[in-house]
Amino acid sequence: QVQLVESGGGLVQAGGSLRLSCAASGNIYTISVMGWYRQAPGKQRELVASITSGGSTNYADSVKGRFTISRDDAKKMSYLQMNSLKPEDTAVYYCTIVVRTGRYWGQGTQVTVSS
């Protein structure tokens, strides 16, 4: 059984920073892709950032230059450093991984950016 646990969400003022962490556990040998999605009220879930096992990254245009994704395969963790946060970044952020058996999701962590 694969489990993902996010942490690091919270309330921050516009212009501030937060660092989200995602810890993966269970029957995992190789994680091909680690990523972060977000879903704001009334909107569809959208990709924020992803990183492959080779280190290639992909970012939503709205977060490029402000967010940085990283991973630590030894610890089976991914991180999302979020700087210069804006009110429109407010959403529930979900960690996801892609492994041999499929894609798995965390339960989500709330990020609220006040203006």
Summary of the structure (lengths in Angstrom):
residues: 115
radius of gyration: 13.4
end to end distance: 40.3
largest distance: 42.2
contacts: 344
relative contact order: 0.33
helix: 5%
strand: 57%
